[in-house]
Amino acid sequence: MKSLKKQRRIQIIAVAAVALAGSTALIGYAMRDGINFFRPPSEVVAAMPPPTEVFRIGGLVEEGTLMRGQGETVTFHVTDGGASVPVAYTGVLPDLFGEGEGMVGTGSMIDGTFVATEILARHDETYMPKEVTDALKEQGVWQHGEGGPEAGG
């Protein structure tokens, strides 16, 4: 009798383990295109990602690099104080986007330029995304007075 109960418990545990592994695999498969890792410019320059990898880059728009080209294409450099990465974006930029302002872009590296498919800027004068703040602090560029999560974002 004990043997039958023990065998039933083992079967239930095995089925639960298979169900857990299966659901984890399905969740990972569903999110494969939705996960974008954040990288500061210094990390991108140190280890250039392949052109097929979609990721987020963030930092400050470098002063004097914002160029509006023909049509809707805009080029600029994003920096964290340690390195600078050229960015190209085709589309309409957010209202608060500008030189010296924080930004986060989603896209991929193609021929040494980050080709962005989406650009996000601060939603007000005091907010800076936590990832950008952390990257700037790591490079020694961040001054708390510039705003940030602590300043009301």
C-alpha positions as a Markdown table, in Angstrom:
| # | Residue | x | y | z |
|---|---|---|---|---|
| 1 | Met | 0.0 | 0.0 | 0.0 |
| 2 | Lys | 2.8 | 2.4 | 0.9 |
| 3 | Ser | 4.5 | 1.6 | -2.4 |
| 4 | Leu | 1.5 | 2.7 | -4.4 |
| 5 | Lys | 1.2 | 6.1 | -2.5 |
| 6 | Lys | 4.9 | 6.7 | -3.0 |
| 7 | Gln | 4.7 | 5.8 | -6.7 |
| 8 | Arg | 1.7 | 8.2 | -7.1 |
| 9 | Arg | 3.6 | 11.1 | -5.4 |
| 10 | Ile | 6.6 | 10.5 | -7.6 |
| 11 | Gln | 4.4 | 10.6 | -10.7 |
| 12 | Ile | 2.7 | 13.9 | -9.6 |
| 13 | Ile | 6.1 | 15.5 | -8.9 |
| 14 | Ala | 7.4 | 14.4 | -12.3 |
| 15 | Val | 4.3 | 15.7 | -14.1 |
| 16 | Ala | 4.6 | 19.0 | -12.2 |
| 17 | Ala | 8.3 | 19.3 | -13.1 |
| 18 | Val | 7.5 | 18.7 | -16.8 |
| 19 | Ala | 4.7 | 21.2 | -16.7 |
| 20 | Leu | 6.9 | 23.8 | -15.0 |
| 21 | Ala | 9.7 | 23.3 | -17.6 |
| 22 | Gly | 7.3 | 23.4 | -20.5 |
| 23 | Ser | 5.7 | 26.7 | -19.2 |
| 24 | Thr | 9.1 | 28.2 | -18.7 |
| 25 | Ala | 10.1 | 27.3 | -22.2 |
| 26 | Leu | 6.9 | 28.8 | -23.7 |
| 27 | Ile | 7.4 | 32.0 | -21.8 |
| 28 | Gly | 11.0 | 32.3 | -23.0 |
| 29 | Tyr | 9.9 | 31.6 | -26.5 |
| 30 | Ala | 7.2 | 34.2 | -26.4 |
| 31 | Met | 9.5 | 36.9 | -25.0 |
| 32 | Arg | 12.5 | 36.2 | -27.3 |
| 33 | Asp | 11.8 | 39.4 | -29.3 |
| 34 | Gly | 10.5 | 41.5 | -26.4 |
| 35 | Ile | 13.6 | 41.4 | -24.2 |
| 36 | Asn | 16.0 | 44.3 | -24.9 |
| 37 | Phe | 19.1 | 44.6 | -22.7 |
| 38 | Phe | 20.3 | 48.1 | -21.7 |
| 39 | Arg | 23.9 | 49.0 | -22.5 |
| 40 | Pro | 25.8 | 52.2 | -21.8 |
| 41 | Pro | 28.0 | 53.6 | -24.6 |
| 42 | Ser | 31.2 | 52.5 | -22.9 |
| 43 | Glu | 30.0 | 48.9 | -22.9 |
| 44 | Val | 29.0 | 49.1 | -26.6 |
| 45 | Val | 32.4 | 50.5 | -27.6 |
| 46 | Ala | 34.3 | 47.9 | -25.5 |
| 47 | Ala | 32.3 | 44.9 | -27.0 |
| 48 | Met | 30.5 | 45.7 | -30.2 |
| 49 | Pro | 27.3 | 43.7 | -30.4 |
| 50 | Pro | 26.4 | 41.9 | -33.6 |
| 51 | Pro | 24.1 | 43.6 | -36.1 |
| 52 | Thr | 21.3 | 41.1 | -35.4 |
| 53 | Glu | 21.1 | 41.9 | -31.7 |
| 54 | Val | 18.5 | 44.4 | -30.6 |
| 55 | Phe | 19.3 | 46.3 | -27.4 |
| 56 | Arg | 18.8 | 49.6 | -25.7 |
| 57 | Ile | 21.5 | 52.3 | -25.3 |
| 58 | Gly | 21.2 | 55.3 | -23.1 |
| 59 | Gly | 23.1 | 58.4 | -22.0 |
| 60 | Leu | 23.3 | 62.0 | -22.7 |
| 61 | Val | 23.0 | 63.5 | -26.2 |
| 62 | Glu | 26.5 | 64.9 | -26.8 |
| 63 | Glu | 26.7 | 68.6 | -27.3 |
| 64 | Gly | 27.3 | 69.8 | -30.9 |
| 65 | Thr | 26.5 | 66.4 | -32.5 |
| 66 | Leu | 22.8 | 66.8 | -33.2 |
| 67 | Met | 22.3 | 67.0 | -37.0 |
| 68 | Arg | 19.0 | 67.0 | -38.7 |
| 69 | Gly | 19.5 | 65.6 | -42.2 |
| 70 | Gln | 17.3 | 65.5 | -45.3 |
| 71 | Gly | 13.8 | 64.3 | -44.5 |
| 72 | Glu | 13.2 | 62.8 | -41.1 |
| 73 | Thr | 16.7 | 61.3 | -40.4 |
| 74 | Val | 18.5 | 62.7 | -37.4 |
| 75 | Thr | 22.0 | 61.8 | -36.3 |
| 76 | Phe | 23.7 | 62.5 | -33.0 |
| 77 | His | 26.1 | 60.9 | -30.5 |
| 78 | Val | 25.1 | 59.5 | -27.2 |
| 79 | Thr | 27.7 | 59.5 | -24.4 |
| 80 | Asp | 28.1 | 58.4 | -20.8 |
| 81 | Gly | 31.2 | 60.4 | -20.3 |
| 82 | Gly | 33.5 | 57.5 | -21.0 |
| 83 | Ala | 32.7 | 56.8 | -24.7 |
| 84 | Ser | 30.5 | 58.1 | -27.4 |
| 85 | Val | 28.4 | 56.2 | -30.0 |
| 86 | Pro | 26.9 | 57.6 | -33.2 |
| 87 | Val | 23.2 | 57.2 | -33.5 |
| 88 | Ala | 20.9 | 57.5 | -36.6 |
| 89 | Tyr | 17.1 | 57.7 | -36.2 |
| 90 | Thr | 14.4 | 58.2 | -38.8 |
| 91 | Gly | 11.2 | 59.5 | -37.3 |
| 92 | Val | 9.8 | 62.2 | -35.1 |
| 93 | Leu | 11.8 | 62.9 | -32.0 |
| 94 | Pro | 10.1 | 63.5 | -28.6 |
| 95 | Asp | 9.5 | 67.2 | -27.6 |
| 96 | Leu | 12.1 | 67.2 | -24.8 |
| 97 | Phe | 14.8 | 65.6 | -26.9 |
| 98 | Gly | 17.9 | 67.8 | -27.2 |
| 99 | Glu | 21.6 | 68.2 | -26.7 |
| 100 | Gly | 22.8 | 67.6 | -23.2 |
| 101 | Glu | 19.5 | 65.8 | -22.4 |
| 102 | Gly | 19.1 | 62.1 | -21.4 |
| 103 | Met | 17.8 | 59.6 | -23.8 |
| 104 | Val | 17.2 | 55.9 | -24.3 |
| 105 | Gly | 17.1 | 54.3 | -27.7 |
| 106 | Thr | 16.2 | 50.9 | -29.0 |
| 107 | Gly | 17.9 | 49.5 | -32.1 |
| 108 | Ser | 21.0 | 47.7 | -33.3 |
| 109 | Met | 24.6 | 48.4 | -34.3 |
| 110 | Ile | 25.1 | 48.5 | -38.1 |
| 111 | Asp | 28.5 | 49.5 | -39.5 |
| 112 | Gly | 29.6 | 51.2 | -36.2 |
| 113 | Thr | 26.4 | 53.3 | -35.9 |
| 114 | Phe | 23.5 | 52.6 | -33.6 |
| 115 | Val | 20.4 | 52.6 | -35.9 |
| 116 | Ala | 17.5 | 53.4 | -33.6 |
| 117 | Thr | 13.9 | 52.2 | -34.2 |
| 118 | Glu | 12.7 | 54.1 | -31.1 |
| 119 | Ile | 13.9 | 57.1 | -29.1 |
| 120 | Leu | 12.7 | 57.9 | -25.6 |
| 121 | Ala | 13.5 | 61.2 | -23.9 |
| 122 | Arg | 12.8 | 62.4 | -20.4 |
| 123 | His | 9.1 | 63.0 | -19.8 |
| 124 | Asp | 9.9 | 66.2 | -17.8 |
| 125 | Glu | 12.9 | 68.3 | -16.8 |
| 126 | Thr | 13.7 | 66.4 | -13.7 |
| 127 | Tyr | 13.4 | 62.7 | -14.6 |
| 128 | Met | 16.2 | 60.5 | -15.9 |
| 129 | Pro | 15.8 | 56.7 | -16.4 |
| 130 | Lys | 17.5 | 54.7 | -13.7 |
| 131 | Glu | 19.7 | 52.8 | -16.1 |
| 132 | Val | 21.0 | 56.0 | -17.6 |
| 133 | Thr | 21.6 | 57.5 | -14.2 |
| 134 | Asp | 23.5 | 54.4 | -13.1 |
| 135 | Ala | 25.7 | 54.4 | -16.2 |
| 136 | Leu | 26.5 | 58.1 | -15.8 |
| 137 | Lys | 27.3 | 57.7 | -12.1 |
| 138 | Glu | 29.6 | 54.8 | -13.0 |
| 139 | Gln | 31.5 | 57.1 | -15.4 |
| 140 | Gly | 31.6 | 59.9 | -12.9 |
| 141 | Val | 29.6 | 62.3 | -15.1 |
| 142 | Trp | 26.3 | 62.4 | -13.1 |
| 143 | Gln | 25.5 | 65.4 | -10.9 |
| 144 | His | 22.5 | 64.9 | -8.6 |
| 145 | Gly | 21.3 | 68.4 | -9.4 |
| 146 | Glu | 20.6 | 67.4 | -13.0 |
| 147 | Gly | 17.5 | 65.5 | -11.9 |
| 148 | Gly | 16.9 | 61.8 | -11.6 |
| 149 | Pro | 14.7 | 59.2 | -9.9 |
| 150 | Glu | 15.5 | 60.9 | -6.6 |
| 151 | Ala | 14.3 | 64.3 | -7.9 |
| 152 | Gly | 10.7 | 63.3 | -8.5 |
| 153 | Gly | 10.5 | 60.9 | -11.5 |
